[in-house]
Amino acid sequence: MKVICGLGNPGREYAKTRHNVGWWVVDHLADVWRFDPWKKDGAALVAAGDVGGTRVRLVKPQTYMNLSGEALRAYPRRAFFSVANDLLVVVDEVALPVGRYRFREKGSPGGHNGLKSVEAHLGTKEYGRLRVGVGPPEDRERTAPLRDFVLDGFGKAEAAVVHELIPEMTAGIECWIEEGMKAAMNRFTGKLTKDQEEQDE
């Protein structure tokens, strides 16, 4: 079984914030893959189904960002489940500009409280992640404090760019499910399209 966990905060007031792009992605996956309806499972909402013959479970922690790992702590104890190979965490990344994304097979949490919680509960940094860019363009600096920035809503144009990128990220996730992280990293590099580069100039 593969587990895809989108990080975010519960509550309508957070739905459109930068911190919740992980939920945007897994909600899209549940829709296009036509999974069973979301249901409560411990500290999370989950939806499950098959993708290309592989059983997949989507997870949305309901504990707020800094306790996200609680929703995943039972999975390492499951028979035949490998955290390094079978878990993908979808997370917002302020170090990447809007319009970029990056697959990674391991890494430090940096300043992200959700990833800190995941690492604490799993006891390892070696788990897959899809980092979705929510930061300003590379030639501009973030002016707001980090906490205020990630809990603020996207501008309309920024949100549109993220939504337009989700189908491509979905294809990358399907590649991860079928062929593993190295294949996803090599084929889905998350670079800006030519049209997006021209819009940012």
C-alpha positions as CSV (number, residue, x, y, z in Angstrom):
1,M,0.0,0.0,0.0
2,K,1.1,3.5,-0.8
3,V,0.2,6.4,1.6
4,I,0.0,10.0,0.4
5,C,-0.3,12.5,3.2
6,G,-1.3,16.2,2.4
7,L,-0.3,18.6,5.1
8,G,-2.7,21.4,6.1
9,N,-4.8,22.9,8.8
10,P,-8.5,22.0,9.4
11,G,-11.1,24.7,9.3
12,R,-12.7,26.9,6.6
13,E,-10.5,29.9,7.6
14,Y,-7.4,28.0,6.4
15,A,-8.7,26.4,3.3
16,K,-7.3,28.9,0.8
17,T,-4.0,29.6,2.6
18,R,-0.5,28.7,1.4
19,H,-0.1,26.3,4.2
20,N,-2.9,24.1,2.8
21,V,-1.7,23.3,-0.7
22,G,-1.0,19.8,0.5
23,W,-4.8,19.4,1.0
24,W,-5.4,20.9,-2.4
25,V,-3.4,18.2,-4.0
26,V,-4.8,15.2,-2.2
27,D,-8.4,16.5,-2.6
28,H,-7.7,16.6,-6.4
29,L,-6.3,13.1,-6.3
30,A,-9.3,11.7,-4.5
31,D,-11.5,13.3,-7.2
32,V,-9.7,12.3,-10.3
33,W,-8.9,8.8,-9.0
34,R,-12.6,8.4,-7.9
35,F,-11.7,7.2,-4.5
36,D,-14.2,6.3,-1.7
37,P,-15.5,9.3,0.2
38,W,-13.3,10.8,2.9
39,K,-13.9,9.2,6.4
40,K,-12.6,9.8,9.9
41,D,-9.7,7.5,10.9
42,G,-8.1,8.4,14.2
43,A,-6.4,11.8,13.9
44,A,-7.1,12.1,10.1
45,L,-9.5,12.0,7.3
46,V,-8.7,9.2,4.8
47,A,-9.8,8.1,1.3
48,A,-8.7,4.9,-0.4
49,G,-8.8,3.2,-3.8
50,D,-6.6,1.6,-6.4
51,V,-4.2,3.3,-8.8
52,G,-2.9,1.1,-11.6
53,G,-3.4,-2.0,-9.5
54,T,-1.8,-0.5,-6.4
55,R,-3.7,0.2,-3.2
56,V,-3.4,3.8,-2.2
57,R,-4.6,5.7,0.9
58,L,-4.9,9.5,1.0
59,V,-4.5,11.1,4.4
60,K,-5.4,14.6,5.6
61,P,-4.3,15.1,9.3
62,Q,-6.9,16.9,11.4
63,T,-4.6,17.9,14.2
64,Y,-3.3,21.3,12.9
65,M,0.0,21.6,11.2
66,N,2.4,21.3,14.1
67,L,1.0,17.9,15.2
68,S,0.6,16.4,11.7
69,G,2.8,13.4,12.4
70,E,0.3,11.9,14.8
71,A,-1.8,10.8,11.8
72,L,1.1,8.8,10.5
73,R,2.7,7.2,13.5
74,A,0.8,3.8,13.1
75,Y,1.9,3.2,9.5
76,P,5.6,2.2,10.2
77,R,4.2,-0.7,12.4
78,R,2.2,-2.1,9.5
79,A,3.4,-5.3,7.9
80,F,5.1,-4.8,4.5
81,F,5.0,-1.0,4.8
82,S,8.2,0.9,4.1
83,V,8.3,4.5,5.2
84,A,11.2,5.2,2.7
85,N,9.3,3.7,-0.3
86,D,5.6,3.8,0.5
87,L,5.0,7.2,2.0
88,L,4.7,10.5,0.2
89,V,4.1,13.8,2.1
90,V,2.8,16.7,0.1
91,V,3.8,20.0,1.7
92,D,4.0,23.7,1.0
93,E,7.5,25.1,0.4
94,V,8.3,28.8,0.9
95,A,11.8,28.4,-0.6
96,L,10.2,27.5,-4.0
97,P,8.3,30.2,-5.9
98,V,4.7,29.6,-6.9
99,G,4.7,27.6,-10.1
100,R,7.5,25.2,-9.0
101,Y,7.4,21.9,-7.3
102,R,10.0,19.3,-6.4
103,F,10.0,15.6,-5.6
104,R,12.5,14.5,-2.9
105,E,13.2,11.1,-1.4
106,K,14.5,12.5,1.9
107,G,15.7,15.7,3.6
108,S,15.5,17.9,6.7
109,P,12.2,19.6,7.7
110,G,13.9,23.0,7.6
111,G,11.6,25.4,9.5
112,H,8.4,23.6,8.5
113,N,6.5,22.5,11.7
114,G,4.5,19.9,9.9
115,L,7.6,18.1,8.6
116,K,9.2,18.4,12.1
117,S,6.2,16.6,13.5
118,V,6.2,13.9,10.8
119,E,9.9,13.3,11.4
120,A,9.4,13.1,15.1
121,H,6.7,10.5,14.9
122,L,8.4,8.4,12.1
123,G,11.8,8.7,13.6
124,T,13.5,9.2,10.3
125,K,14.1,11.9,7.6
126,E,14.0,9.2,4.8
127,Y,10.5,9.5,3.5
128,G,9.3,10.8,0.1
129,R,7.9,14.3,-0.2
130,L,6.4,16.6,-2.8
131,R,7.3,20.2,-2.1
132,V,4.9,22.6,-3.7
133,G,6.2,26.1,-4.2
134,V,4.2,28.9,-2.4
135,G,7.0,31.5,-2.2
136,P,7.4,34.8,-4.0
137,P,9.3,34.9,-7.4
138,E,13.0,34.3,-7.1
139,D,13.8,38.0,-7.7
140,R,11.6,39.2,-4.8
141,E,11.9,38.8,-1.1
142,R,9.2,37.7,1.3
143,T,8.2,40.7,3.3
144,A,5.8,39.2,5.9
145,P,7.0,37.0,8.8
146,L,7.0,33.3,7.9
147,R,4.0,32.4,10.0
148,D,1.9,35.2,8.7
149,F,3.0,34.5,5.1
150,V,2.0,30.8,5.1
151,L,-1.3,31.4,6.9
152,D,-2.2,34.1,4.4
153,G,-4.3,33.4,1.3
154,F,-2.9,33.3,-2.2
155,G,-3.6,36.0,-4.6
156,K,-6.0,35.1,-7.4
157,A,-3.3,34.7,-10.0
158,E,-1.1,32.7,-7.7
159,A,-3.9,30.3,-6.8
160,A,-4.6,29.8,-10.5
161,V,-1.0,28.9,-11.2
162,V,-1.0,26.3,-8.4
163,H,-4.2,24.8,-9.6
164,E,-2.9,24.6,-13.2
165,L,0.1,22.7,-11.9
166,I,-1.8,20.1,-10.0
167,P,-2.5,17.8,-13.0
168,E,1.2,17.7,-13.7
169,M,2.0,16.9,-10.1
170,T,-0.7,14.2,-10.2
171,A,1.2,12.6,-13.1
172,G,4.4,12.7,-11.1
173,I,2.7,11.1,-8.1
174,E,1.4,8.3,-10.4
175,C,4.9,7.8,-11.6
176,W,6.1,7.6,-8.0
177,I,3.4,4.9,-7.3
178,E,4.3,2.9,-10.3
179,E,8.1,3.3,-10.6
180,G,9.4,4.9,-7.4
181,M,10.9,8.2,-6.4
182,K,14.0,8.3,-8.6
183,A,11.8,8.0,-11.7
184,A,9.5,10.8,-10.5
185,M,12.4,13.1,-9.6
186,N,14.0,12.5,-13.0
187,R,10.9,13.0,-15.1
188,F,9.0,15.6,-13.1
189,T,11.5,18.4,-12.3
190,G,8.9,21.1,-11.5
191,K,10.4,23.8,-13.6
192,L,8.4,26.8,-14.7
193,T,6.8,26.5,-18.1
194,K,7.8,29.0,-20.7
195,D,4.4,30.8,-20.4
196,Q,4.9,31.1,-16.6
197,E,8.4,32.4,-17.0
198,E,7.1,35.1,-19.3
199,Q,4.3,36.1,-16.9
200,D,6.9,36.5,-14.1
201,E,9.2,38.8,-16.1
